[in-house]
Amino acid sequence: RHATAFCMASREETFGRSVIESMACGTPVLVHDIPIMHEVTDGQALIVDFGKTGEATAALRRLATDEATRQKLIAGGLQRGDRGEIQLERVIAEQAQRAVLYRPAKPAVQRHAKAVLAGAGRFRRLTAHSRFKSCAQQTMFLQPLCV
């Protein structure tokens, strides 16, 4: 949440989950100009061609120094979450499923992940900042599942 910006220079991104999560946490985003990023960010990020070093450098400098731009991008990313487009519950359930199905984990971690999966359907639809007050809380919740 206190990051200056999140920068994704990937030229072959398939979805951009980390971009969505960053926006939901109130971090301004800078991404490479590829079609999926236009869809994912919905105009709420700076989009540049990272092949043009000067353009990318100028965008990074703008995020670091232009507070008005930062605040606009922060508000836009959080607003996307308010519209229900960023559902942290789904991300948490997917992380729990991966922990249970694909990774050997300590028994306590497996029990925790199974409990999350069992209760995932009972939670109301939520956004990143309605259930978790900060990204630190989100990270603390997810990290044990990724052991």
KEZA-149892 format. One line per field, with one value per residue (C-alpha): x, y, z; residue number from 1. Coordinates in nm, 3 decimals. Layout:
<nutors>
u [X  ...]
v [Y  ...]
w [Z  ...]
resi [NUM  ...]
</nutors>
This chain:
<nutors>
u [0.000  0.288  0.472  0.542  0.423  0.387  0.561  0.496  0.712  0.602  0.536  0.355  0.121  -0.184  -0.403  -0.228  -0.342  -0.059  -0.168  -0.526  -0.412  -0.185  -0.467  -0.701  -0.443  -0.418  -0.086  -0.052  0.034  0.262  0.232  0.362  0.139  -0.015  -0.386  -0.460  -0.331  -0.576  -0.858  -0.727  -0.649  -0.954  -0.777  -0.666  -0.292  -0.010  0.049  0.379  0.596  0.887  1.081  1.113  1.340  1.275  0.899  0.925  1.168  0.940  0.641  0.833  0.954  0.595  0.471  0.752  0.705  0.351  0.128  -0.189  -0.131  -0.055  -0.374  -0.584  -0.447  -0.487  -0.850  -0.920  -0.775  -0.969  -1.287  -1.252  -1.249  -1.560  -1.745  -1.680  -1.442  -1.160  -1.274  -1.012  -1.221  -1.164  -0.789  -0.772  -0.969  -0.739  -0.430  -0.579  -0.661  -0.305  -0.167  -0.384  -0.357  -0.020  0.233  0.353  0.285  0.301  -0.013  -0.113  -0.096  -0.302  -0.568  -0.579  -0.610  -0.886  -1.077  -1.054  -1.176  -1.464  -1.577  -1.517  -1.879  -2.014  -1.841  -2.019  -1.880  -1.597  -1.322  -0.962  -1.010  -1.354  -1.248  -0.884  -0.797  -0.454  -0.245  -0.031  -0.329  -0.394  -0.031  -0.029  -0.336  -0.198  0.163  0.099  -0.082  0.219  0.470]
v [0.000  0.238  0.154  0.442  0.233  -0.118  -0.166  -0.462  -0.460  -0.806  -0.833  -1.166  -1.135  -1.359  -1.196  -0.957  -1.075  -0.888  -0.570  -0.614  -0.690  -0.384  -0.160  -0.303  -0.227  0.136  0.120  0.317  0.092  0.126  -0.149  -0.239  -0.148  -0.486  -0.553  -0.741  -0.453  -0.212  -0.445  -0.522  -0.164  -0.004  0.331  0.337  0.287  0.442  0.232  0.272  0.089  -0.039  -0.088  0.291  0.356  0.730  0.680  0.427  0.645  0.948  0.747  0.616  0.967  1.095  0.836  0.925  1.302  1.388  1.346  1.439  1.156  0.911  1.003  0.975  0.626  0.517  0.632  0.466  0.133  0.136  0.232  -0.075  -0.280  -0.103  -0.205  -0.568  -0.632  -0.734  -1.014  -1.097  -1.389  -1.570  -1.503  -1.635  -1.947  -2.013  -1.973  -2.213  -2.464  -2.449  -2.499  -2.806  -2.964  -2.875  -2.814  -3.035  -2.839  -2.878  -3.035  -2.709  -2.523  -2.792  -2.772  -2.393  -2.408  -2.671  -2.458  -2.157  -2.364  -2.504  -2.158  -1.971  -1.997  -1.841  -1.505  -1.219  -1.079  -0.855  -0.632  -0.617  -0.327  -0.413  -0.737  -0.654  -0.311  -0.322  -0.522  -0.620  -0.809  -0.967  -1.075  -1.214  -1.420  -1.552  -1.620  -1.926  -2.085  -2.043  -2.228]
w [0.000  0.064  -0.257  -0.493  -0.787  -0.927  -1.260  -1.494  -1.804  -1.923  -2.296  -2.273  -1.977  -1.998  -1.734  -1.498  -1.156  -0.983  -1.161  -1.039  -0.685  -0.682  -0.800  -0.536  -0.268  -0.373  -0.556  -0.880  -1.174  -1.477  -1.740  -2.085  -2.379  -2.465  -2.532  -2.208  -1.996  -2.158  -2.058  -1.709  -1.609  -1.773  -1.807  -1.443  -1.507  -1.701  -2.013  -2.200  -2.449  -2.239  -2.561  -2.566  -2.271  -2.264  -2.249  -1.967  -1.773  -1.807  -1.683  -1.381  -1.302  -1.332  -1.082  -0.843  -0.859  -0.974  -0.669  -0.862  -1.112  -0.830  -0.643  -0.961  -1.033  -0.670  -0.665  -1.001  -0.890  -0.565  -0.752  -0.973  -0.655  -0.527  -0.844  -0.753  -1.041  -0.811  -0.583  -0.326  -0.200  -0.530  -0.517  -0.160  -0.251  -0.547  -0.327  -0.073  -0.345  -0.478  -0.128  -0.075  -0.419  -0.565  -0.291  -0.011  0.305  0.677  0.828  0.998  0.667  0.494  0.767  0.737  0.358  0.373  0.624  0.393  0.098  0.302  0.411  0.085  -0.025  0.295  0.254  0.089  -0.234  -0.133  -0.255  -0.147  0.088  0.230  0.398  0.464  0.597  0.438  0.196  0.493  0.638  0.299  0.273  0.627  0.539  0.210  0.302  0.521  0.227  0.002  0.224]
resi [1  2  3  4  5  6  7  8  9  10  11  12  13  14  15  16  17  18  19  20  21  22  23  24  25  26  27  28  29  30  31  32  33  34  35  36  37  38  39  40  41  42  43  44  45  46  47  48  49  50  51  52  53  54  55  56  57  58  59  60  61  62  63  64  65  66  67  68  69  70  71  72  73  74  75  76  77  78  79  80  81  82  83  84  85  86  87  88  89  90  91  92  93  94  95  96  97  98  99  100  101  102  103  104  105  106  107  108  109  110  111  112  113  114  115  116  117  118  119  120  121  122  123  124  125  126  127  128  129  130  131  132  133  134  135  136  137  138  139  140  141  142  143  144  145  146  147]
</nutors>
